[in-house]
Amino acid sequence: ADCKYKFESWGACDGGTGTKARQGTLKKARYNAQCQETIRVTKPCTPKTKAKAKGQ
């Protein structure tokens, strides 16, 4: 990737959306890459108890 980001740790799970988010700050851009200064990424929360997610 042309843009390298320094990410903070994942935030708490948002119960409404079922996702958690973290923010990254631009650390290094290669050549003349168009990089955003900060980016926000989300991912689904992993269930705390895996037994529930399996077969119920």
MDTraj code that builds the backbone (N, CA, C; nanometers):
import mdtraj as md
import numpy as np

residues = "ALA ASP CYS LYS TYR LYS PHE GLU SER TRP GLY ALA CYS ASP GLY GLY THR GLY THR LYS ALA ARG GLN GLY THR LEU LYS LYS ALA ARG TYR ASN ALA GLN CYS GLN GLU THR ILE ARG VAL THR LYS PRO CYS THR PRO LYS THR LYS ALA LYS ALA LYS GLY GLN".split()
xyz = np.array([
    [0.0847, -0.1203, 0.0000],
    [0.0000, 0.0000, 0.0000],
    [0.0876, 0.1245, 0.0000],
    [0.0371, 0.2299, -0.0593],
    [0.1132, 0.3539, -0.0681],
    [0.0998, 0.4386, 0.0574],
    [-0.0038, 0.4128, 0.1354],
    [-0.0287, 0.4932, 0.2546],
    [-0.0131, 0.4061, 0.3781],
    [0.0684, 0.4520, 0.4712],
    [0.0862, 0.3779, 0.5960],
    [0.0238, 0.4581, 0.7086],
    [-0.0534, 0.3897, 0.7909],
    [-0.1244, 0.4562, 0.8999],
    [-0.0847, 0.3972, 1.0339],
    [-0.0876, 0.4835, 1.1342],
    [-0.0683, 0.4369, 1.2716],
    [-0.2063, 0.4309, 1.3345],
    [-0.2459, 0.3108, 1.3759],
    [-0.3815, 0.2915, 1.4266],
    [-0.3839, 0.2909, 1.5783],
    [-0.4920, 0.3459, 1.6330],
    [-0.5152, 0.3337, 1.7764],
    [-0.5821, 0.1989, 1.8001],
    [-0.6027, 0.1633, 1.9269],
    [-0.6642, 0.0342, 1.9548],
    [-0.8137, 0.0399, 1.9239],
    [-0.8726, -0.0774, 1.9052],
    [-1.0143, -0.0854, 1.8704],
    [-1.1002, -0.0296, 1.9826],
    [-1.2036, 0.0425, 1.9458],
    [-1.2966, 0.0976, 2.0434],
    [-1.3934, -0.0082, 2.0918],
    [-1.4836, 0.0333, 2.1789],
    [-1.5833, -0.0582, 2.2322],
    [-1.6831, -0.0951, 2.1226],
    [-1.7465, -0.2091, 2.1409],
    [-1.8454, -0.2550, 2.0444],
    [-1.9699, -0.1677, 2.0507],
    [-2.0162, -0.1254, 1.9351],
    [-2.1411, -0.0505, 1.9268],
    [-2.2554, -0.1502, 1.9128],
    [-2.3362, -0.1617, 2.0172],
    [-2.4442, -0.2595, 2.0160],
    [-2.5451, -0.2347, 1.9056],
    [-2.5643, -0.1092, 1.8683],
    [-2.6624, -0.0765, 1.7657],
    [-2.6230, -0.1272, 1.6282],
    [-2.4955, -0.1148, 1.5942],
    [-2.4506, -0.1549, 1.4610],
    [-2.3804, -0.2901, 1.4630],
    [-2.3397, -0.3367, 1.5809],
    [-2.2673, -0.4629, 1.5897],
    [-2.1256, -0.4529, 1.5365],
    [-2.0716, -0.3322, 1.5329],
    [-1.9350, -0.3134, 1.4851],
    [-1.8550, -0.2315, 1.5850],
    [-1.7246, -0.2401, 1.5710],
    [-1.6374, -0.1507, 1.6467],
    [-1.5470, -0.0785, 1.5486],
    [-1.4938, 0.0346, 1.5915],
    [-1.4188, 0.1190, 1.4991],
    [-1.2876, 0.1629, 1.5619],
    [-1.1929, 0.1981, 1.4769],
    [-1.0702, 0.2626, 1.5231],
    [-1.0258, 0.3613, 1.4173],
    [-0.9413, 0.4529, 1.4585],
    [-0.8967, 0.5578, 1.3675],
    [-0.7479, 0.5414, 1.3420],
    [-0.7074, 0.5728, 1.2209],
    [-0.5670, 0.5692, 1.1848],
    [-0.5205, 0.7063, 1.1399],
    [-0.3997, 0.7419, 1.1805],
    [-0.3401, 0.8687, 1.1400],
    [-0.2294, 0.8394, 1.0401],
    [-0.2235, 0.9181, 0.9357],
    [-0.1248, 0.8961, 0.8302],
    [0.0159, 0.9080, 0.8863],
    [0.0963, 0.8041, 0.8626],
    [0.2330, 0.8030, 0.9112],
    [0.3301, 0.8286, 0.7971],
    [0.3019, 0.7679, 0.6826],
    [0.3963, 0.7735, 0.5722],
    [0.3212, 0.7567, 0.4408],
    [0.3498, 0.8442, 0.3460],
    [0.2895, 0.8326, 0.2133],
    [0.4006, 0.8098, 0.1115],
    [0.3802, 0.7145, 0.0220],
    [0.4815, 0.6841, -0.0774],
    [0.4607, 0.7666, -0.2028],
    [0.5702, 0.8210, -0.2560],
    [0.5668, 0.8997, -0.3794],
    [0.4605, 1.0081, -0.3700],
    [0.3766, 1.0176, -0.4698],
    [0.2728, 1.1205, -0.4690],
    [0.1361, 1.0590, -0.4448],
    [0.1332, 0.9596, -0.3592],
    [0.0072, 0.8910, -0.3316],
    [-0.0916, 0.9867, -0.2664],
    [-0.2172, 0.9746, -0.3065],
    [-0.3228, 1.0560, -0.2466],
    [-0.3716, 0.9841, -0.1213],
    [-0.3266, 1.0316, -0.0078],
    [-0.3613, 0.9661, 0.1181],
    [-0.4446, 1.0598, 0.2039],
    [-0.5422, 1.0039, 0.2719],
    [-0.6184, 1.0832, 0.3677],
    [-0.5366, 1.0971, 0.4951],
    [-0.5481, 1.2123, 0.5599],
    [-0.4733, 1.2349, 0.6839],
    [-0.5160, 1.1370, 0.7925],
    [-0.6459, 1.1171, 0.8039],
    [-0.6958, 1.0189, 0.9002],
    [-0.7999, 0.9321, 0.8312],
    [-0.8020, 0.8060, 0.8680],
    [-0.9043, 0.7164, 0.8156],
    [-0.9703, 0.6458, 0.9332],
    [-1.0916, 0.5999, 0.9084],
    [-1.1669, 0.5299, 1.0119],
    [-1.2064, 0.3947, 0.9548],
    [-1.1758, 0.2904, 1.0278],
    [-1.2125, 0.1572, 0.9825],
    [-1.3035, 0.0929, 1.0856],
    [-1.3951, 0.0106, 1.0361],
    [-1.4849, -0.0616, 1.1249],
    [-1.4749, -0.2099, 1.0941],
    [-1.5081, -0.2911, 1.1930],
    [-1.5171, -0.4347, 1.1702],
    [-1.6232, -0.4908, 1.2625],
    [-1.6804, -0.6053, 1.2265],
    [-1.7833, -0.6641, 1.3118],
    [-1.7245, -0.7043, 1.4462],
    [-1.8025, -0.6891, 1.5504],
    [-1.7585, -0.7327, 1.6828],
    [-1.7595, -0.8846, 1.6866],
    [-1.6608, -0.9408, 1.7504],
    [-1.6623, -1.0851, 1.7697],
    [-1.7403, -1.1141, 1.8971],
    [-1.8269, -1.2131, 1.8929],
    [-1.9038, -1.2449, 2.0137],
    [-1.8119, -1.2881, 2.1263],
    [-1.8436, -1.2443, 2.2475],
    [-1.7564, -1.2761, 2.3604],
    [-1.7624, -1.4239, 2.3939],
    [-1.8808, -1.4824, 2.3829],
    [-1.8930, -1.6254, 2.4099],
    [-1.9149, -1.6970, 2.2776],
    [-1.8188, -1.7806, 2.2411],
    [-1.8262, -1.8462, 2.1117],
    [-1.9278, -1.9596, 2.1127],
    [-1.9562, -2.0146, 2.2298],
    [-2.0514, -2.1250, 2.2382],
    [-2.1891, -2.0819, 2.1884],
    [-2.2267, -1.9590, 2.2198],
    [-2.3579, -1.9092, 2.1781],
    [-2.3656, -1.8982, 2.0263],
    [-2.2599, -1.8519, 1.9644],
    [-2.2622, -1.8279, 1.8203],
    [-2.2718, -1.9587, 1.7421],
    [-2.2267, -2.0689, 1.8020],
    [-2.2214, -2.1942, 1.7273],
    [-2.3584, -2.2494, 1.6907],
    [-2.4199, -2.3267, 1.7792],
    [-2.5355, -2.4002, 1.7285],
    [-2.6690, -2.3708, 1.7928],
    [-2.6932, -2.2489, 1.8387],
    [-2.8222, -2.2271, 1.9047],
    [-2.9205, -2.1527, 1.8202],
])
top = md.Topology()
chain = top.add_chain()
for i, resn in enumerate(residues, 1):
    res = top.add_residue(resn, chain, resSeq=i)
    for name in ("N", "CA", "C"):
        top.add_atom(name, md.element.get_by_symbol(name[0]), res)
traj = md.Trajectory(xyz[None], top)
